[in-house]
Amino acid sequence: MRVALAQVAPVLGSVDANLRMHRKAAQAALRAGADLVVFPELSLTGYLLQDLVPEVALPVRGSPEIRELLALSRRIGLVVGLVEESEDHRYFNSALFLWRGKILHRHRKVYLPTYGMFDEGRDFAAGDSLRAFSTPIGRFGILICEDACHPTSPSFLGLNGADYLLVVPSGPSRGIGAGKEPASLEAWRDLCRVTARYQTVYVAYVNRVG
């Protein structure tokens, strides 16, 4: 299996522009021989949405944007982040695993940071489950940003049989000093290494940029 990590800068609130970005990144991944391309948290919308949440939300069944991504997934697997509108009109920070024209898995972010600069509890409903899932290229689990910071999350997915964990944040750079890398980068690297070692899984991590 060859995985491409799409470290991209989503346009805030523009699903159309971000769809074009997804197509471009997927085509580059195909040329590189990848089987799967993984995008960061809320890759279809950007992150600090606030009052834009209802405007950019998509139902996972029937929306033309999801149909376009499903068609693209016939050529390469995709993991994309979006604001999902549920049938009862709640909004979730979600990630979809798309493969050969089908939604193989949907993960709704469980742990919503609502502190400091973050206010996700105001904008989103919290997911209520963590589950590993099987695909033709292995058994995966998905963790959206804060989900990965709670040790029980990767532990449960490991116990549920995941061989690969996909960690997809949209986290800011923090702790920047002269001549040093951001402290947040070091923290994510340590977290992913510890998770991989103690859950005996491979971890793929991709943050946004910009």
N, C-alpha and C positions, 0 to 999 in steps of 0.2 A: 504494500500500500504506500502511495506517495501522497502526502498532504501539503496543500498550499495554504499559507496563512496570509489573508488579505488585510494587511495593515493599512487602512484607508481613512480618509477624512470625510465622513458623511456631511452632506449639506443639511443644516438644521431645518426641519419641517418640509422638505421637498422630496416626497416619495419618488416622483418622476426622475429627478436628477440622480437620486441614489439607485434607482433601478438601472439607469445607464451605467453607473459606476460598477454595479454588480455584474452586468453583462461584460464590461471591459475586463474586469478582474478575472472572471470565469474563463474568458477566452485566453488570457495570458496563462492561466493555470493549465488549461488544456494543452497549449503549445509546449508547456514545460513537462507534460506527461503526468499531471496529477490525476488522482482518482477522486479527490475530495478537496473543496476549497472552503475554508472556514472564515467567516466574517465576525467582527466584534459585536458587542452588545448594541442593540438598537441601530444596526447598520442601515436599515431602510429609512430612518427618520432623523438621526442625530439624537443627542442625549438630553440637554437641558430644555425640555419641551414645554413644561408648565401648562399654560392654557391652550397650547397647540395639540395636546394629547387627543381630544375627540376628533380633531380635524384630520389627523394622520393615521388614526386607528383603522385596522383592516380586519374583517372576518377571515378566518383561515379557509373557509369553504366558500367558493363562488366569486371571490373578488378577482378582477382582471389582473391585478398585480401579482397575486399568488399564482394564478394560472400561468402567467408568463414565466415565473421562476420555476414552476413545475415542468414546463416545457424545456427550459434550460437544463434542468436536472436530468433529463434523458441523456445528456452528453457527459455531464460531470456532477458528482454529488455536491450538495450545497448545505451549509449551515448558515442561516441568516437570522438577524435580530430584528424585531418589529414590535410595534404596539398592536396587540391583539384585542379586538373587540369580541367579547363572548356573546353567546346567544341571549344572555340576560343583560347585555349592555354594560358589562363591567370591562375595565381596561387593564390589560396585563402586559408587563415587560416580558416578552416571550422570545424563544429561539426555536426554529424549526429545522429538522434534519430532513432534507429532500433528496430522494434517490429514485432515479428512473421513472420520473413522473408521478411519484407518490410521496405523501407526508409519512415518513416512517416514525417520527417522534415529534412531540411538542413539549417543550419544558417552559413552565411559567416560573419566573423568579420567585423564590420563596422568601428570602431575607431582603427586605426593602430598607436601605439605609435612609434614615430620617434624622440626620444630625449634621452639624456644620453646614457645608454648602449643599448638602443633599436633602431632598424633600420628597422622596419617592412615595412615602406613605400617603401623601396628599394626592398624588397623581394616579397611583396604580392600586389595584387589588393584589394581594399576595397569593402566590401559588401555594398549593397544599400537598404537593407530592414530589418525591424524588424517585426516579426509576431508571435502571439501566435498560438498554434495548438492543436487540440483535439486528445486524445488517449483513449484507453479503460480504462486507470487508471487515467484520469483527463486531464485538459487543462494546457499546459506547455508553457513556454518561455525559450529560451537559451540566455545567455550572456557570451561572451568570454572575460575574463579579462578586458581590458580597456573599453569595452562596458558598464560594470556595474558601472564604475566611472562617467558616464555622466547621470545625474538625469533623463533626458528625456527618456532614454532607458527603465528602469524598469517601469517608469510612463506610457509609451506608451503600453508596454506589459500588464500592469494591466488594462488599459482602453480597451485593446483588449481581455480581458476576461481570462487572465492567472490566475490560482489558485496556480501554483507552478513555481518558477523561479530556473533554474539550472545555477549556476555561476561557470565557469570552467576556471580558470587562469593557467598560468605557471609562476608565479611571484617569484622573488628572495626575500630572507630574507634581510631586510635592517634595519638600526638603532639598531644594537645589542649592548647592554651595559652589564656590569658585573652584574650578578644576575637578569637580566630583560629579559622578552620575547622580540623578535624583534618588533620594532615599526610597521613594515609592517603587522604583525599578528594582532596587536591591531586595525590597520586601517581597515583591511578587516572585522574583527568582527563587528566593529562599523557600517561599511557600510552595511553589510548584515542585521544587526538588524534594522537599520533605514529603509532600503528598505522593509523589511518584515512588519514593523509596519505601514508605511505610504502608502504602496500599498495594504495592507491587503492580503498578499500572504505568502505562505511558501517559504523559500529560502533554497536550498541545495547548499553548496559550497564545492568544492574539488580542492585543489592545488596539484602540483607534489611535490616530495621530491628528494633528491639526488643532 
